[in-house]
Amino acid sequence: MYREIYNLPFKSINENSYKVVIEKDGFTGSSTELIGAESPFTIETSLDNPLSPFRLSTATLKIFGGDYLQNLFTSNPQGVRVKLLKNNQIEWLGFITNDTYSQDYSNIEFVYEIELVNPISTLKYKKFMKAGETITFINLIKDAISNTNSEISKIYLPTSITNATNQNIYNLITISSSNFIDEQGKEMTYYEILEEIAKYLSLTVTVDKDSVYFIDYIGIKNGFNQYYLYQGSTTTTVTLSDSKTIQNIGYSGDSSRLSINSGKNKAKVTCSLFDIDELLPEFDDKGAIPFPPHKTQTVGDDTGIIRYYIQPKYTFYKYKVENGSLVEYEGDRLGESQYTFGSCFVRTTTYKESNRPSRLSLENEVQIRNFYDIASNYVLNRDSRIIKFKTNRSFTFNKDVYFCFNCSLKFNNGEFQFNTTIDTLPTENIYIPVKFRVGNYYYSSSGWTTTESRFSVPVKVESGKLFGLYHTVEDTNDFTLGIGDLSGFIFKAPDNVLIGDCELTIYNPSDFRTYSVGNNFTYIKDISFDYAIPNEQSIYGDWTDQKSDITYENVIEGDYVEEADEVELKICTYPEDYNKLCYSSTFIGNNLLSTLNYKPLSVTDIPERIIINRIIYYYSNPKYQVSIPVNNADLKPYTIITDSNLNGKTFIYAGNEIDYEFERNTINLIEI
């Protein structure tokens, strides 16, 4: 909890009462009054151009005295909070930058200069906290503002950009939470998240007093001044409109500067799509720990090797007979008694003694022990879980996705089996019971359901012989699906959007104990679970330059090209004819986001092309930039300013340098 540790009152030359309140997290005690140096509080706000994602400020606090005030400095970027009050109303909010200050070291009494930053800048140190599988834009924004730990109480968002039915898109646009966590598990900061939202929607984030604004400067210029105001749990619509002339805000005419920024005719937007390559952990020996003793057996010219491993990537299952019942436990059966059966991770190989290889090639497999005595009543069946794959990431699947499961099985009557001439087949079909879950949805033989379900994957026995040979899942893919060379059991995502983590459980393939040759051991290898999205290229093999980044740019007629800065996005619209899923894709309801309506330019398109339209609109002509000193007038981030000496020119209040004691404000104006 923050409590006041210092305060610094001062008056301006216009007799306005100012007070700097300094609060420290965890402080207990009473507040001490400090003495300010000349110009005790100044701020500087900057904006590169009206299309920049941030318009943020810094401040300098100057304190006079002989105390080093070491308790003001902390390694916590939000450890010491500062607010400037003007006539008891919030004028500026921020934090002391951690462990930075300067002073005159030659005198007993000196001036401390302490640097401050606005609350949004401290979000560079606040990492995204996942609270659900998906999150809306407004909840991302609210979470970010909450993490500033400041007294910001209002959020303004423009109504100038909507969906086709003119709804509030900030409440509707949804994205996977996994987009903000990279492959190594490192979270994006809330500063980066606000930046990405601002870039995607072409807005500028700024803080003024106790409010944060997402400003659409082009919209304001064109009269689109309606904004959603989020305050606490309520949302209202308000008008933000303020216009002034340079001549009526105390323009002094001294030290003014005017410059011209060149026009641009080329715009480029690049989307980093954050492709999803792997839905579940790959079945391999990465991270596997050997668990000896291992086994080698030779029969005639044939030698087999089985090496056992603890493999923490997957969940295995073991079974014990307890009080006359077969009881399931999570964990492999390694290290258990001979009466424990179930699954474990092994690596196996065979070779001919008459032709020993120069190097062994071992297969990664699941070994299943089905029973310990063919006459026993205790045996694994198709309700017995064998192995579970689970991801800790969330995915968002659209209706076009196809899933593919594949593996190969081998049935043995012993742990080793070199005799493959046994041709006794069961009368039943061979299949693998499988459970696949996404979020709270399960795939079943009759489709997708929220009831826990399994489905059967058929296995083809091509040789006519069952034991000692590998048999692979029947391939149900064909070219008409347009999903490329996926091979295995194919099933489709539902028409609604699927959201959540993935889990795949393989059950015991069969129970052959009752047949003339008991199936004591089963082996499963080459386990894979993939996905694909249909496209024509997969059907006809047309050449395509498929990249993980998609670029949008305008076409220029003629030889003259002047490029604006490239815009790089990490929140993206799903591109047409793309064949991979992307964490960065945006949704509205059960559908991928397609187009938005940008009213100020009457453009309906995907956000990336709206960005291009805005860039070309803004840079179509060279723009004036003016820096002038004025009295400290009450200007707002959305104030539109004109100059009677520059006919037809409209400026935005882009930045400032304010000295509160002397009521001086050098404002930076950019033509819009």
Sequence and secondary structure as in RCSB ss.txt:
>XXXX:A:sequence
MYREIYNLPFKSINENSYKVVIEKDGFTGSSTELIGAESPFTIETSLDNPLSPFRLSTATLKIFGGDYLQNLFTS
NPQGVRVKLLKNNQIEWLGFITNDTYSQDYSNIEFVYEIELVNPISTLKYKKFMKAGETITFINLIKDAISNTNS
EISKIYLPTSITNATNQNIYNLITISSSNFIDEQGKEMTYYEILEEIAKYLSLTVTVDKDSVYFIDYIGIKNGFN
QYYLYQGSTTTTVTLSDSKTIQNIGYSGDSSRLSINSGKNKAKVTCSLFDIDELLPEFDDKGAIPFPPHKTQTVG
DDTGIIRYYIQPKYTFYKYKVENGSLVEYEGDRLGESQYTFGSCFVRTTTYKESNRPSRLSLENEVQIRNFYDIA
SNYVLNRDSRIIKFKTNRSFTFNKDVYFCFNCSLKFNNGEFQFNTTIDTLPTENIYIPVKFRVGNYYYSSSGWTT
TESRFSVPVKVESGKLFGLYHTVEDTNDFTLGIGDLSGFIFKAPDNVLIGDCELTIYNPSDFRTYSVGNNFTYIK
DISFDYAIPNEQSIYGDWTDQKSDITYENVIEGDYVEEADEVELKICTYPEDYNKLCYSSTFIGNNLLSTLNYKP
LSVTDIPERIIINRIIYYYSNPKYQVSIPVNNADLKPYTIITDSNLNGKTFIYAGNEIDYEFERNTINLIEI
>XXXX:A:secstr
 EEEEEEEEEE TT  EEEEEEEEET  S  EE EEEEEEEEEEEE S TT SEEEEEEEEEEEES   GGG  S
STTSEEEEEEETTEEEEEEEEEEEEEEE SSSSSEEEEEEEE GGGGGGG B    SSEEEHHHHHHHHHHTT S
   EEEEESSEE TT   HHHHEEEEGGGGB TTS B BHHHHHHHHHHHHT EEEEETTEEEEE HHHHHTT  
EEEEEETTEEEEEE   EEEGGGTT   SS EEEEE    B EEEEE  B   SS  SS TT EE S  EEEEET
TEEEEEEEEE TTSEEEEEEEETTEEEEEES  TTS TT EEEEEEEEEEEEGGG  SS   EEEEEEE  S TT
 S    TTSEEEEEE SS EEE TT EEEEEEEEEEESSSS          SS  EEEEEEEETTEEEETTEEES
S   EEEEEE  SS  BTSEEEE     GGG  TT  SEEEE  SS EEE EEEEEE     TTSSS   EEEEE
EEEEEEE   HHHHH       SEEEEE    SS   B   EEESSB   TT  S BTTBEEETTEE   EEEGG
GTEEE HHHHHHHHHHHHTTS EEEEEEEEE     TT EEE TTSTT EEEEEEEEEETTTTEEEEEEEE 
